């Protein structure tokens, strides 16, 4: 009798364990399919992403230019202006929020997340804790924020975020970026991406080579290729599902103070050549950062890529611009309630230009309207 019971409870345990495994596999599969759907949706219909995830120190810098008060209310009003722009969802697939912003509400009490999703836009969240000086490596940065990340991601998921962003940053100078800076940042990017996918958030993986400096386009090409190869190696080692992520890289550009400044077509050719070498075809989309380029150049260069390589690339080439979409609107608004509508028109214009650039149908004449 005793033996019989023991036998029964053993087999019961086995069945329970088996069912648990099946459920886990099923939910992992569902999770993966959801990740893939979200990643695809973020680059569908020639739309792109609007980055409005400036951390407090960064938005402080942007506001300082126009003497806008440094208050939570000013930041809230500015972000409300952006997300209530009429028909924004016609051009923008997703917006990246900051921790403060994802918790904020419109003046009438509606949560920002609801406003965004009602506009047909997917809410995302910046989750890194910023690029900090790297020990023993002067001039280089390592991005922090892995501690406690699983819990923060779970909370953001509950708040309505469907994707996340983590930015690593590299400076080009005589001896840098060093191998160790590249490897450490690539490792952290992959750890972040893996945690995101576990929770069900699409990771946007952002390794940014800064434009600052007098380096050539060729130098930027070499460093970008080296960094992207290291990043994809780590993503592979750590088991990140490439179909369920997006890459957010810099374009291949000459340094801002380089004596030679290549044309949009030359930038397009170099950038696509570099990406073809280093980015697996399984990645559904590449969403460029603007990195301090003028709004017009960011549109013209993206346009050149899509025009010249239409139908010949494995991934979509899109945008995830911050400054290149927001700057003209911020310059008009300057904290004034009376300028909200005019600022929103400027935001719409830039969003429209970039959607045209996705189609390879943007031209400079559009800027004169
Ligand atoms: P910029 O387009 O202003 O470079 O911002 C994009 C971004 O999200 C940087 O992390």
Boltz pocket constraint, residues with backbone or C-beta under 6 A from the ligand:
constraints:
  - pocket:
      binder: B
      contacts: [[A, 51], [A, 167], [A, 206], [A, 288], [A, 289], [A, 290], [A, 291], [A, 292], [A, 320], [A, 321], [A, 322], [A, 323], [A, 324]]
      max_distance: 6.0
